[in-house]
Amino acid sequence: MEEYKKVTISFTKEQLEKLNEIMAKEQGYTRSSLVREAVDNYLGYRAQNENVNYLSPIISQNIKLVLSRFEENLSEMLFKLAVEVSKSNILSARNFELNDHALNYLNAVSEQLAAEHNGVLDLEKAIDYIDGEGNG
C-alpha cells in the first residue's frame, strides 16, 4: 500500500461545491482521492505538453516525407496516363485519318472544355458542345 503524506490545501467555496457534486454522483470518492486524481491528471497533462515540443518536429518531418512520396507517385502515375492517352490519340488520328487542322481544332476544343469546367468533364455535354460547334 502506498504511503500518503498529509498536506493542507485551501479551496474556494465553488471548488468545494464541485468536489461535493462529484462525490455525490460517484460513490467511493473522497476529497483526497479526487484531489490526488486531479493532480495525477495535471501532471500527465504537463508531461504531455513537454513531449509535444519534442514530437512536433518529428511528426512534421514525417508528414513532409509522406507528402513528398505521394507527390512522386502521383507524378509517375500522371506521366504513365499521359503516355497512354498520347498512344490512344495517335491511334485515333491514324484510324480516322485526321489532318493537322482537325487535330488542332480537337486540341483547342478540349482545352476550352477543360478550362470552362475546371478539368471536370461530362462527356455527354462535351458531345453536345462539339455537335453545336460543328453545326454552327
CNS distance restraints for C-alpha pairs under 8 A (distance, minus, plus):
assign (resid  11 and name CA) (resid  15 and name CA) 5.90 0.50 0.50
assign (resid  11 and name CA) (resid  16 and name CA) 6.27 0.50 0.50
assign (resid  12 and name CA) (resid  16 and name CA) 6.37 0.50 0.50
assign (resid  13 and name CA) (resid  17 and name CA) 6.25 0.50 0.50
assign (resid  14 and name CA) (resid  18 and name CA) 6.25 0.50 0.50
assign (resid  15 and name CA) (resid  19 and name CA) 6.22 0.50 0.50
assign (resid  16 and name CA) (resid  20 and name CA) 6.13 0.50 0.50
assign (resid  17 and name CA) (resid  21 and name CA) 6.19 0.50 0.50
assign (resid  18 and name CA) (resid  22 and name CA) 6.33 0.50 0.50
assign (resid  19 and name CA) (resid  23 and name CA) 6.24 0.50 0.50
assign (resid  19 and name CA) (resid  31 and name CA) 6.68 0.50 0.50
assign (resid  19 and name CA) (resid  34 and name CA) 7.50 0.50 0.50
assign (resid  20 and name CA) (resid  24 and name CA) 6.10 0.50 0.50
assign (resid  20 and name CA) (resid  31 and name CA) 7.86 0.50 0.50
assign (resid  21 and name CA) (resid  25 and name CA) 6.29 0.50 0.50
assign (resid  22 and name CA) (resid  26 and name CA) 5.99 0.50 0.50
assign (resid  22 and name CA) (resid  29 and name CA) 8.00 0.50 0.50
assign (resid  23 and name CA) (resid  27 and name CA) 6.17 0.50 0.50
assign (resid  23 and name CA) (resid  28 and name CA) 7.46 0.50 0.50
assign (resid  23 and name CA) (resid  29 and name CA) 5.43 0.50 0.50
assign (resid  23 and name CA) (resid  30 and name CA) 6.58 0.50 0.50
assign (resid  23 and name CA) (resid  31 and name CA) 7.61 0.50 0.50
assign (resid  29 and name CA) (resid  33 and name CA) 5.98 0.50 0.50
assign (resid  29 and name CA) (resid  34 and name CA) 6.41 0.50 0.50
assign (resid  30 and name CA) (resid  34 and name CA) 6.17 0.50 0.50
assign (resid  31 and name CA) (resid  35 and name CA) 6.10 0.50 0.50
assign (resid  32 and name CA) (resid  36 and name CA) 6.08 0.50 0.50
assign (resid  33 and name CA) (resid  37 and name CA) 6.10 0.50 0.50
assign (resid  34 and name CA) (resid  38 and name CA) 6.08 0.50 0.50
assign (resid  35 and name CA) (resid  39 and name CA) 6.08 0.50 0.50
assign (resid  36 and name CA) (resid  40 and name CA) 6.14 0.50 0.50
assign (resid  37 and name CA) (resid  41 and name CA) 6.14 0.50 0.50
assign (resid  38 and name CA) (resid  42 and name CA) 6.12 0.50 0.50
assign (resid  39 and name CA) (resid  43 and name CA) 6.06 0.50 0.50
assign (resid  40 and name CA) (resid  44 and name CA) 6.17 0.50 0.50
assign (resid  41 and name CA) (resid  45 and name CA) 6.12 0.50 0.50
assign (resid  42 and name CA) (resid  46 and name CA) 6.18 0.50 0.50
assign (resid  43 and name CA) (resid  47 and name CA) 6.18 0.50 0.50
assign (resid  44 and name CA) (resid  48 and name CA) 6.08 0.50 0.50
assign (resid  45 and name CA) (resid  49 and name CA) 6.33 0.50 0.50
assign (resid  46 and name CA) (resid  50 and name CA) 6.46 0.50 0.50
assign (resid  47 and name CA) (resid  51 and name CA) 6.32 0.50 0.50
assign (resid  48 and name CA) (resid  52 and name CA) 6.22 0.50 0.50
assign (resid  49 and name CA) (resid  53 and name CA) 6.92 0.50 0.50
assign (resid  50 and name CA) (resid  54 and name CA) 7.07 0.50 0.50
assign (resid  51 and name CA) (resid  55 and name CA) 6.00 0.50 0.50
assign (resid  52 and name CA) (resid  56 and name CA) 5.58 0.50 0.50
assign (resid  53 and name CA) (resid  57 and name CA) 7.55 0.50 0.50
assign (resid  54 and name CA) (resid  58 and name CA) 7.38 0.50 0.50
assign (resid  55 and name CA) (resid  59 and name CA) 6.07 0.50 0.50
assign (resid  56 and name CA) (resid  60 and name CA) 6.04 0.50 0.50
assign (resid  57 and name CA) (resid  61 and name CA) 6.01 0.50 0.50
assign (resid  58 and name CA) (resid  62 and name CA) 6.23 0.50 0.50
assign (resid  59 and name CA) (resid  63 and name CA) 6.17 0.50 0.50
assign (resid  60 and name CA) (resid  64 and name CA) 6.27 0.50 0.50
assign (resid  61 and name CA) (resid  65 and name CA) 6.25 0.50 0.50
assign (resid  62 and name CA) (resid  66 and name CA) 6.16 0.50 0.50
assign (resid  63 and name CA) (resid  67 and name CA) 6.12 0.50 0.50
assign (resid  64 and name CA) (resid  68 and name CA) 6.02 0.50 0.50
assign (resid  65 and name CA) (resid  69 and name CA) 6.26 0.50 0.50
assign (resid  66 and name CA) (resid  70 and name CA) 6.11 0.50 0.50
assign (resid  67 and name CA) (resid  71 and name CA) 6.04 0.50 0.50
assign (resid  68 and name CA) (resid  72 and name CA) 6.27 0.50 0.50
assign (resid  69 and name CA) (resid  73 and name CA) 6.16 0.50 0.50
assign (resid  70 and name CA) (resid  74 and name CA) 5.98 0.50 0.50
assign (resid  71 and name CA) (resid  75 and name CA) 6.00 0.50 0.50
assign (resid  72 and name CA) (resid  76 and name CA) 6.16 0.50 0.50
assign (resid  73 and name CA) (resid  77 and name CA) 6.18 0.50 0.50
assign (resid  74 and name CA) (resid  78 and name CA) 6.08 0.50 0.50
assign (resid  75 and name CA) (resid  79 and name CA) 6.13 0.50 0.50
assign (resid  76 and name CA) (resid  80 and name CA) 6.29 0.50 0.50
assign (resid  77 and name CA) (resid  81 and name CA) 6.08 0.50 0.50
assign (resid  78 and name CA) (resid  82 and name CA) 6.04 0.50 0.50
assign (resid  79 and name CA) (resid  83 and name CA) 6.29 0.50 0.50
assign (resid  80 and name CA) (resid  84 and name CA) 6.34 0.50 0.50
assign (resid  81 and name CA) (resid  85 and name CA) 6.13 0.50 0.50
assign (resid  82 and name CA) (resid  86 and name CA) 5.99 0.50 0.50
assign (resid  83 and name CA) (resid  87 and name CA) 6.22 0.50 0.50
assign (resid  84 and name CA) (resid  88 and name CA) 6.20 0.50 0.50
assign (resid  85 and name CA) (resid  89 and name CA) 6.07 0.50 0.50
assign (resid  86 and name CA) (resid  90 and name CA) 6.17 0.50 0.50
assign (resid  87 and name CA) (resid  91 and name CA) 6.24 0.50 0.50
assign (resid  88 and name CA) (resid  92 and name CA) 6.11 0.50 0.50
assign (resid  89 and name CA) (resid  93 and name CA) 6.01 0.50 0.50
assign (resid  90 and name CA) (resid  94 and name CA) 6.19 0.50 0.50
assign (resid  91 and name CA) (resid  95 and name CA) 5.98 0.50 0.50
assign (resid  92 and name CA) (resid  96 and name CA) 6.04 0.50 0.50
assign (resid  93 and name CA) (resid  97 and name CA) 5.59 0.50 0.50
assign (resid  93 and name CA) (resid  98 and name CA) 5.07 0.50 0.50
assign (resid  93 and name CA) (resid  99 and name CA) 7.92 0.50 0.50
assign (resid  93 and name CA) (resid 103 and name CA) 7.65 0.50 0.50
assign (resid  94 and name CA) (resid  98 and name CA) 6.68 0.50 0.50
assign (resid  98 and name CA) (resid 102 and name CA) 5.82 0.50 0.50
assign (resid  98 and name CA) (resid 103 and name CA) 6.44 0.50 0.50
assign (resid  99 and name CA) (resid 103 and name CA) 6.31 0.50 0.50
assign (resid 100 and name CA) (resid 104 and name CA) 6.04 0.50 0.50
assign (resid 101 and name CA) (resid 105 and name CA) 6.14 0.50 0.50
assign (resid 102 and name CA) (resid 106 and name CA) 6.07 0.50 0.50
assign (resid 103 and name CA) (resid 107 and name CA) 6.12 0.50 0.50
assign (resid 104 and name CA) (resid 108 and name CA) 6.13 0.50 0.50
assign (resid 105 and name CA) (resid 109 and name CA) 6.13 0.50 0.50
assign (resid 106 and name CA) (resid 110 and name CA) 6.06 0.50 0.50
assign (resid 107 and name CA) (resid 111 and name CA) 6.13 0.50 0.50
assign (resid 108 and name CA) (resid 112 and name CA) 6.14 0.50 0.50
assign (resid 109 and name CA) (resid 113 and name CA) 6.10 0.50 0.50
assign (resid 109 and name CA) (resid 130 and name CA) 7.80 0.50 0.50
assign (resid 110 and name CA) (resid 114 and name CA) 6.10 0.50 0.50
assign (resid 111 and name CA) (resid 115 and name CA) 6.08 0.50 0.50
assign (resid 112 and name CA) (resid 116 and name CA) 6.10 0.50 0.50
assign (resid 113 and name CA) (resid 117 and name CA) 6.25 0.50 0.50
assign (resid 113 and name CA) (resid 119 and name CA) 7.84 0.50 0.50
assign (resid 113 and name CA) (resid 121 and name CA) 7.29 0.50 0.50
assign (resid 113 and name CA) (resid 126 and name CA) 7.27 0.50 0.50
assign (resid 114 and name CA) (resid 118 and name CA) 5.81 0.50 0.50
assign (resid 114 and name CA) (resid 119 and name CA) 4.42 0.50 0.50
assign (resid 114 and name CA) (resid 120 and name CA) 6.60 0.50 0.50
assign (resid 114 and name CA) (resid 121 and name CA) 6.56 0.50 0.50
assign (resid 115 and name CA) (resid 119 and name CA) 6.17 0.50 0.50
assign (resid 117 and name CA) (resid 121 and name CA) 6.39 0.50 0.50
assign (resid 121 and name CA) (resid 125 and name CA) 7.88 0.50 0.50
assign (resid 121 and name CA) (resid 126 and name CA) 7.24 0.50 0.50
assign (resid 122 and name CA) (resid 126 and name CA) 6.23 0.50 0.50
assign (resid 123 and name CA) (resid 127 and name CA) 6.20 0.50 0.50
assign (resid 124 and name CA) (resid 128 and name CA) 6.31 0.50 0.50
assign (resid 125 and name CA) (resid 129 and name CA) 6.00 0.50 0.50
assign (resid 126 and name CA) (resid 130 and name CA) 6.11 0.50 0.50
assign (resid 127 and name CA) (resid 131 and name CA) 6.01 0.50 0.50
assign (resid 128 and name CA) (resid 132 and name CA) 6.05 0.50 0.50
assign (resid 129 and name CA) (resid 133 and name CA) 6.24 0.50 0.50
assign (resid 130 and name CA) (resid 134 and name CA) 6.13 0.50 0.50
assign (resid 131 and name CA) (resid 135 and name CA) 6.16 0.50 0.50
assign (resid 132 and name CA) (resid 136 and name CA) 5.91 0.50 0.50
